[in-house]
Amino acid sequence: MTAPRIAVVGCGYLGAVHAAGMASLGLDTVGIDVDAARVATLQAGSAPFFEPGLDAMLRAGIDGGTLRFQADAAGVEADVWFVCVGTPQQPGSDAADLTFVDAAIAGLLPALREGMLVVGKSTVPVGTAERLAALVEPTGARLAWNPEFLREGLAVTDTLAPDRLVYGVRDGDDAAVAALDEVYASILARDTPRIVTDFATAELVKVSANAFLATKISFINAIAEVAEHAGADVVQLADAIGIDARIGRRFLGAGIGFGGGCLPKDIRAFRARSIEIGAPEALGLLDEVDRINQRRRDRMVELVERELTALGGGAVAMLGLAFKPDSDDVRDSAALDVAMRLAERHDVVAYDPQAAAPAARRAPQLRIVDALDDALAGAAVVALGTEWREFRELDPIDVATRTSARVVVDGRNALDRDAWTAAGFRVVAIGRPDRDPSAPRDPSAPGDPSAPGDPSHDQEARA
């Protein structure tokens, strides 16, 4: 049996990773994108964004002859066409903007022939696949919807070893199922769960998963608000309830909340679509999920400003600008939002291992430095916004020699409070009692459960 030839339309984050992943499976793959500069970068074996392992996978595919990139579909001979374009939030609306999806399908129609398969991977409102199928099917091609479940920072692993595959197809379209099975043959050979369903269910699987994860994060952040008023410790609380297998510890990391290019816009679009299709009350809880998420950013700003006021002013060293570690993505980043808001009234010096350039483009008014020491020097308060390993593994005794600051505001509950307190720092964290080095402590008390290395602080627990 001849292996299917693959074309990937749209080579942003999703498309670039998917194209490289398909090539790494030994499939002849071409990535297509209208952005000529992006195509040139990818064809040179480099990703236009930071994603661990992606550059190596790109170079392997290009050097091995299974992967190439071009600016249009001219000359492309493919059996399976994956559509991987973005679906951003519409300006002035919560609904998803399907401009790029519609343009991608319209551009493909002249190339489609009998027996070809068009596979949507973009996150779209329910009902989109049915509408697009009416355009694709008259050409003799088929349509399927195969949602992606990538986590930034782990996208290569999620592409090559996904925890499930979902196929949305027409009822009885065995040919579409067989074609996808050929594409994912090596993945399915490892007993990866495969769910074959209809278009609507496949579309809803992705947005429902994101809505559930966002709700879980906002739930623990709502509990963090209560904990602050009650004097309780939200991290120990999360550890306790997370032991229950029905609940689980992942995504119970209280802090300044979720961000990025997926969860915020996806839950808003899901809510908007539920209203459009006649279920206006079904997803009302997502409005509160969004509000809770935004309030945590407010709380981080309040905590930093409270400490600055107590100190009589001073500069803030903002550690982290990306929305999560192992990514340079600053779209709807809580850390960047907090830094920008603080910078309106205070001297803020920010540092991020990978997101400096994207953050500078989005917030040119923010002072961003290239080295951690440059951020720490002269700071009165150190604020953690993104839990990069570099920050989690800092030696607080060493940090004490590099800055005069003695207050740390931990916006991710990612630092070992015992170690930082022992080094002379006042540690302020969302949803936890403040830890002051001058306060007497019971030497027989157990160590801080939030110490770096605890699974609850792995990047996977952050959206």
C-alpha positions as CSV (number, residue, x, y, z in Angstrom):
1,M,0.0,0.0,0.0
2,T,1.4,3.4,-1.0
3,A,1.7,5.8,1.9
4,P,-0.6,8.9,1.6
5,R,1.0,12.2,0.5
6,I,0.3,15.0,2.9
7,A,-0.3,18.7,2.5
8,V,-0.7,21.0,5.5
9,V,-2.4,24.3,4.8
10,G,-1.4,27.0,7.3
11,C,2.0,26.8,9.0
12,G,1.6,28.7,12.1
13,Y,2.0,27.0,15.5
14,L,-0.3,24.1,14.8
15,G,0.5,23.6,11.1
16,A,4.3,23.8,11.4
17,V,4.3,21.2,14.2
18,H,1.8,19.0,12.4
19,A,3.8,19.1,9.1
20,A,7.0,18.3,10.8
21,G,5.3,15.5,12.7
22,M,3.8,13.9,9.6
23,A,7.2,14.0,7.9
24,S,8.8,12.4,10.9
25,L,6.4,9.5,10.5
26,G,7.9,8.9,7.0
27,L,5.1,10.6,5.1
28,D,5.8,12.9,2.1
29,T,4.7,16.2,3.4
30,V,4.5,19.8,2.1
31,G,3.5,22.7,4.3
32,I,1.8,25.6,2.6
33,D,1.5,29.2,4.0
34,V,0.9,32.5,2.4
35,D,3.5,34.2,4.6
36,A,6.7,34.0,2.4
37,A,9.0,35.0,5.3
38,R,7.5,32.2,7.4
39,V,7.9,29.7,4.6
40,A,11.6,30.7,4.1
41,T,12.3,30.3,7.8
42,L,10.7,26.9,8.0
43,Q,12.4,25.7,4.8
44,A,15.7,26.6,6.4
45,G,14.9,24.2,9.2
46,S,14.0,26.8,11.9
47,A,10.6,27.4,13.6
48,P,9.5,31.1,13.7
49,F,8.6,30.5,17.4
50,F,10.1,28.6,20.3
51,E,8.9,25.0,20.8
52,P,11.3,22.4,22.3
53,G,12.3,19.8,19.8
54,L,10.7,21.3,16.8
55,D,13.8,22.7,15.0
56,A,15.4,19.3,15.1
57,M,12.3,17.6,13.7
58,L,12.1,20.3,10.9
59,R,15.7,19.8,9.9
60,A,15.4,16.0,10.0
61,G,12.4,16.1,7.7
62,I,13.9,18.6,5.3
63,D,17.3,16.9,5.2
64,G,15.6,13.5,4.8
65,G,13.5,14.7,1.8
66,T,10.1,14.1,3.4
67,L,9.3,17.7,4.2
68,R,9.2,20.9,2.3
69,F,7.4,24.3,2.5
70,Q,6.0,26.6,-0.1
71,A,3.9,29.7,-0.4
72,D,1.0,28.2,-2.4
73,A,-0.5,24.9,-3.5
74,A,1.0,25.1,-7.0
75,G,2.3,21.7,-8.1
76,V,1.3,20.0,-4.9
77,E,0.1,16.4,-5.3
78,A,-1.5,15.3,-2.0
79,D,-4.0,12.6,-1.0
80,V,-4.8,14.2,2.4
81,W,-5.0,18.0,2.9
82,F,-4.9,19.1,6.6
83,V,-6.3,22.6,7.3
84,C,-4.4,24.1,10.3
85,V,-5.1,27.8,10.1
86,G,-5.9,30.0,13.1
87,T,-9.3,30.9,14.4
88,P,-8.8,34.0,16.5
89,Q,-11.4,35.9,18.4
90,Q,-13.4,38.3,16.3
91,P,-12.6,42.0,17.0
92,G,-15.4,43.4,19.2
93,S,-16.9,40.0,19.7
94,D,-16.4,36.8,21.6
95,A,-17.1,34.7,18.6
96,A,-14.4,32.9,16.6
97,D,-13.2,34.5,13.4
98,L,-13.4,31.9,10.6
99,T,-11.9,34.1,7.9
100,F,-8.7,32.0,7.6
101,V,-10.6,28.7,7.6
102,D,-13.0,29.9,4.9
103,A,-10.1,31.2,2.8
104,A,-8.1,28.0,3.1
105,I,-11.0,25.9,2.0
106,A,-11.8,28.3,-0.9
107,G,-8.2,28.1,-2.0
108,L,-8.2,24.3,-1.9
109,L,-11.3,23.7,-4.0
110,P,-9.7,24.0,-7.4
111,A,-7.1,21.4,-6.4
112,L,-9.5,18.8,-5.0
113,R,-10.3,15.6,-6.9
114,E,-12.2,12.4,-6.4
115,G,-10.8,10.4,-3.5
116,M,-9.0,13.2,-1.8
117,L,-9.6,13.9,1.9
118,V,-9.7,17.3,3.5
119,V,-9.1,17.2,7.2
120,G,-9.8,20.1,9.5
121,K,-7.7,20.4,12.6
122,S,-8.4,24.1,13.5
123,T,-10.6,24.7,16.5
124,V,-13.9,25.8,15.1
125,P,-17.5,26.5,16.3
126,V,-19.8,23.5,16.1
127,G,-21.5,23.4,12.8
128,T,-18.5,24.7,10.8
129,A,-17.6,21.2,9.4
130,E,-21.1,20.6,8.1
131,R,-21.0,24.0,6.3
132,L,-17.6,23.3,4.8
133,A,-18.5,19.8,3.7
134,A,-21.2,21.3,1.4
135,L,-18.3,23.1,-0.4
136,V,-15.8,20.2,-0.4
137,E,-18.1,17.2,-1.4
138,P,-19.2,18.5,-4.8
139,T,-15.5,18.2,-5.9
140,G,-15.6,14.5,-5.2
141,A,-13.4,14.9,-2.1
142,R,-14.4,14.1,1.4
143,L,-14.2,16.1,4.6
144,A,-13.2,15.0,8.1
145,W,-12.6,16.8,11.3
146,N,-9.6,15.7,13.4
147,P,-9.2,18.2,16.3
148,E,-5.7,18.8,17.8
149,F,-4.9,18.6,21.5
150,L,-1.5,20.2,21.5
151,R,0.1,21.7,24.6
152,E,2.6,24.4,23.9
153,G,5.9,23.3,25.2
154,L,5.0,19.7,24.6
155,A,3.6,19.9,21.1
156,V,6.2,17.5,19.5
157,T,5.3,14.8,22.0
158,D,1.6,15.5,21.6
159,T,1.8,15.1,17.8
160,L,3.8,11.9,17.8
161,A,2.3,10.3,20.9
162,P,-1.2,11.8,21.4
163,D,-3.3,10.4,24.2
164,R,-6.2,10.0,21.7
165,L,-7.2,10.5,18.1
166,V,-10.7,11.8,17.2
167,Y,-12.2,11.5,13.7
168,G,-15.3,13.4,12.8
169,V,-16.8,12.0,9.6
170,R,-20.0,11.5,7.7
171,D,-22.0,8.5,8.9
172,G,-20.7,5.5,7.1
173,D,-17.7,7.2,5.5
174,D,-15.4,4.3,5.9
175,A,-13.1,5.6,3.2
176,A,-12.3,8.8,5.3
177,V,-11.7,6.6,8.4
178,A,-9.4,4.3,6.4
179,A,-7.4,7.3,5.0
180,L,-6.9,8.7,8.4
181,D,-5.9,5.3,9.7
182,E,-3.2,5.2,7.0
183,V,-1.9,8.6,8.1
184,Y,-1.7,7.7,11.7
185,A,-0.8,4.0,11.2
186,S,2.4,4.1,13.3
187,I,0.6,6.0,16.1
188,L,-2.4,3.6,16.1
189,A,0.0,0.7,16.2
190,R,0.9,1.7,19.8
191,D,-2.8,1.2,20.8
192,T,-3.6,4.9,20.9
193,P,-7.3,5.3,21.6
194,R,-9.3,6.2,18.5
195,I,-12.8,7.7,18.5
196,V,-14.8,7.9,15.3
197,T,-17.8,10.2,15.5
198,D,-19.8,12.8,13.6
199,F,-18.7,16.3,12.7
200,A,-20.5,18.1,15.5
201,T,-19.2,15.8,18.3
202,A,-15.6,16.1,17.0
203,E,-15.9,19.9,17.0
204,L,-17.3,19.9,20.5
205,V,-14.6,17.5,21.9
206,K,-11.9,20.1,21.6
207,V,-13.8,23.1,22.9
208,S,-15.3,21.0,25.7
209,A,-11.9,19.8,26.8
210,N,-10.6,23.4,26.9
211,A,-13.6,24.6,28.7
212,F,-13.3,21.9,31.3
213,L,-9.6,22.6,31.9
214,A,-10.2,26.3,32.1
215,T,-13.0,25.7,34.6
216,K,-10.7,23.5,36.7
217,I,-8.1,26.3,36.8
218,S,-10.6,28.9,37.7
219,F,-12.2,26.7,40.3
220,I,-9.0,26.4,42.3
221,N,-8.4,30.2,41.8
222,A,-11.8,30.9,43.2
223,I,-10.9,28.7,46.2
224,A,-7.7,30.7,46.4
225,E,-9.8,33.8,46.9
226,V,-11.6,32.2,49.8
227,A,-8.3,30.8,51.2
228,E,-6.8,34.3,51.3
229,H,-9.8,35.6,53.4
230,A,-9.8,32.5,55.6
231,G,-6.1,32.3,56.2
232,A,-5.9,28.9,54.5
233,D,-3.3,27.4,52.2
234,V,-4.6,26.7,48.7
235,V,-1.6,24.6,47.7
236,Q,-2.0,22.2,50.5
237,L,-5.8,22.2,49.9
238,A,-5.2,21.3,46.2
239,D,-2.8,18.5,47.2
240,A,-5.4,17.1,49.5
241,I,-8.4,17.2,47.1
242,G,-6.1,16.2,44.2
243,I,-5.5,12.8,45.8
244,D,-9.1,11.9,45.0
245,A,-8.9,10.1,41.7
246,R,-12.2,11.7,40.7
247,I,-10.6,15.1,40.9
248,G,-6.9,14.7,40.2
249,R,-4.1,17.2,40.9
250,R,-3.4,18.4,37.4
251,F,-4.7,21.9,36.5
252,L,-5.2,22.7,40.2
253,G,-2.3,25.1,40.3
254,A,-3.6,28.3,41.8
255,G,-1.9,31.5,40.6
256,I,-2.4,34.3,38.1
257,G,-4.5,32.1,35.8
258,F,-4.5,30.8,32.3
259,G,-3.7,32.6,29.0
260,G,-2.2,31.9,25.6
261,G,-3.8,31.6,22.2
262,C,-6.3,28.8,23.0
263,L,-8.1,28.6,26.3
264,P,-9.2,32.3,26.7
265,K,-10.6,32.7,23.1
266,D,-11.9,29.2,22.9
267,I,-14.1,29.4,26.0
268,R,-15.5,32.8,24.8
269,A,-16.2,31.4,21.4
270,F,-17.8,28.3,22.8
271,R,-20.1,30.4,25.0
272,A,-20.9,32.7,22.0
273,R,-21.7,29.7,19.8
274,S,-24.0,28.1,22.4
275,I,-26.1,31.3,22.4
276,E,-26.2,31.3,18.6
277,I,-27.5,27.7,18.4
278,G,-30.2,28.3,20.9
279,A,-28.7,27.2,24.2
280,P,-28.0,30.6,25.9
281,E,-28.1,29.3,29.5
282,A,-26.0,26.1,29.0
283,L,-22.6,27.6,29.3
284,G,-23.2,30.7,31.4
285,L,-20.6,29.3,33.9
286,L,-17.9,30.0,31.4
287,D,-18.5,33.8,31.8
288,E,-17.6,33.4,35.5
289,V,-14.6,31.2,34.6
290,D,-13.4,34.0,32.5
291,R,-14.0,36.6,35.2
292,I,-12.3,34.6,37.9
293,N,-9.3,34.3,35.6
294,Q,-9.1,38.0,35.1
295,R,-9.4,38.7,38.8
296,R,-6.3,36.7,39.6
297,R,-4.3,39.1,37.4
298,D,-5.8,42.0,39.4
299,R,-4.8,40.2,42.6
300,M,-1.2,39.9,41.5
301,V,-1.0,43.6,40.7
302,E,-2.5,44.3,44.2
303,L,0.0,42.1,46.0
304,V,3.0,43.7,44.3
305,E,1.7,47.2,44.8
306,R,1.0,46.4,48.5
307,E,4.6,45.3,49.0
308,L,5.9,48.4,47.2
309,T,3.8,50.7,49.3
310,A,5.1,49.0,52.5
311,L,8.7,49.5,51.3
312,G,8.1,53.1,50.3
313,G,8.5,52.4,46.6
314,G,11.1,50.9,44.4
315,A,11.5,48.8,41.2
316,V,9.9,45.5,40.3
317,A,11.9,42.6,38.7
318,M,9.3,40.7,36.7
319,L,10.4,37.2,36.0
320,G,8.6,35.7,33.0
321,L,6.4,37.2,30.3
322,A,5.4,34.1,28.3
323,F,1.9,32.7,29.2
324,K,3.6,29.4,30.2
325,P,7.1,27.9,30.5
326,D,8.8,26.4,27.4
327,S,7.0,28.7,25.1
328,D,7.6,32.2,23.7
329,D,3.9,32.8,23.3
330,V,2.7,36.0,24.9
331,R,-0.9,36.0,23.5
332,D,-3.2,36.9,26.4
333,S,-0.3,36.2,28.8
334,A,-1.2,36.8,32.4
335,A,2.4,37.5,33.2
336,L,2.8,40.1,30.4
337,D,-0.6,41.7,31.4
338,V,0.6,42.1,35.0
339,A,3.9,43.5,33.9
340,M,2.3,46.1,31.6
341,R,-0.2,47.2,34.3
342,L,2.5,47.5,36.9
343,A,4.7,49.5,34.5
344,E,1.9,52.2,34.2
345,R,2.7,53.3,37.7
346,H,6.0,51.7,38.7
347,D,9.5,51.0,37.5
348,V,9.4,47.5,36.1
349,V,12.3,45.5,34.6
350,A,11.3,42.3,33.0
351,Y,13.2,39.2,31.9
352,D,12.1,36.0,30.1
353,P,14.3,33.3,28.7
354,Q,12.5,33.0,25.4
355,A,9.7,35.6,25.1
356,A,11.6,38.9,25.2
357,A,11.2,39.6,21.5
358,P,7.5,38.7,21.2
359,A,6.8,40.7,24.4
360,A,8.7,43.7,23.1
361,R,6.6,43.7,19.9
362,R,3.4,43.5,21.9
363,A,4.4,45.9,24.7
364,P,7.2,48.2,23.3
365,Q,6.7,50.5,26.3
366,L,7.9,47.7,28.7
367,R,11.6,47.6,29.8
368,I,12.8,44.1,29.0
369,V,16.4,43.0,29.6
370,D,18.4,40.1,28.2
371,A,19.8,38.8,31.5
372,L,18.3,37.8,34.8
373,D,20.9,39.8,36.8
374,D,19.9,42.9,34.9
375,A,16.3,42.5,36.1
376,L,17.3,41.7,39.7
377,A,19.7,44.6,40.1
378,G,18.1,47.5,41.9
379,A,14.8,45.7,42.5
380,A,12.8,46.2,45.6
381,V,10.3,43.4,44.8
382,V,10.8,40.2,42.7
383,A,7.6,39.0,41.0
384,L,7.3,35.6,39.4
385,G,4.9,35.6,36.4
386,T,6.0,32.5,34.5
387,E,7.3,29.4,36.2
388,W,10.3,28.7,33.9
389,R,12.6,26.0,35.3
390,E,15.3,28.6,35.4
391,F,13.3,30.5,38.0
392,R,12.0,27.5,39.9
393,E,15.5,26.2,40.4
394,L,17.1,29.5,41.5
395,D,19.2,29.3,44.7
396,P,17.6,31.9,46.9
397,I,20.9,32.3,48.9
398,D,22.6,33.1,45.6
399,V,19.8,35.5,44.6
400,A,20.2,37.3,47.8
401,T,23.8,38.2,46.8
402,R,22.5,39.5,43.4
403,T,19.7,41.9,44.5
404,S,18.9,44.0,47.5
405,A,15.2,42.9,47.2
406,R,13.9,40.8,50.1
407,V,10.3,40.4,49.0
408,V,9.2,37.8,46.4
409,V,5.6,37.7,45.1
410,D,5.1,34.3,43.7
411,G,2.3,34.5,41.1
412,R,2.5,30.8,40.3
413,N,3.0,29.1,43.7
414,A,6.1,27.5,42.1
415,L,8.9,28.5,44.5
416,D,10.1,26.6,47.6
417,R,8.9,29.0,50.2
418,D,10.9,27.4,53.0
419,A,14.2,27.8,51.1
420,W,13.4,31.4,50.1
421,T,12.3,32.3,53.6
422,A,15.4,30.7,55.1
423,A,17.4,32.9,52.8
424,G,15.8,36.0,54.3
425,F,13.0,36.7,51.8
426,R,9.4,37.6,52.6
427,V,7.4,35.3,50.4
428,V,4.0,36.4,49.2
429,A,1.9,33.9,47.2
430,I,-1.6,33.8,45.8
431,G,-4.0,31.9,48.0
432,R,-1.4,31.2,50.8
433,P,-0.5,32.9,54.1
434,D,2.5,35.2,53.7
435,R,5.8,33.6,54.8
436,D,7.9,36.1,56.7
437,P,11.5,35.3,57.7
438,S,11.0,37.1,61.0
439,A,8.1,35.0,62.0
440,P,8.9,32.0,64.3
441,R,8.5,28.6,62.7
442,D,8.2,25.1,64.2
443,P,11.5,23.4,63.2
444,S,9.7,20.0,63.2
445,A,7.1,21.2,60.6
446,P,7.2,19.3,57.3
447,G,8.9,20.9,54.3
448,D,7.0,23.1,51.8
449,P,4.9,20.9,49.6
450,S,5.1,23.4,46.8
451,A,8.9,22.9,46.4
452,P,10.1,22.8,42.8
453,G,10.0,19.3,41.4
454,D,6.6,18.5,42.8
455,P,4.4,17.1,40.0
456,S,1.8,19.7,40.7
457,H,4.2,22.4,39.4
458,D,5.1,20.6,36.2
459,Q,4.4,22.7,33.1
460,E,1.7,20.3,32.1
461,A,-0.4,21.6,34.9
462,R,-0.5,25.0,33.3
463,A,-2.8,25.9,30.4
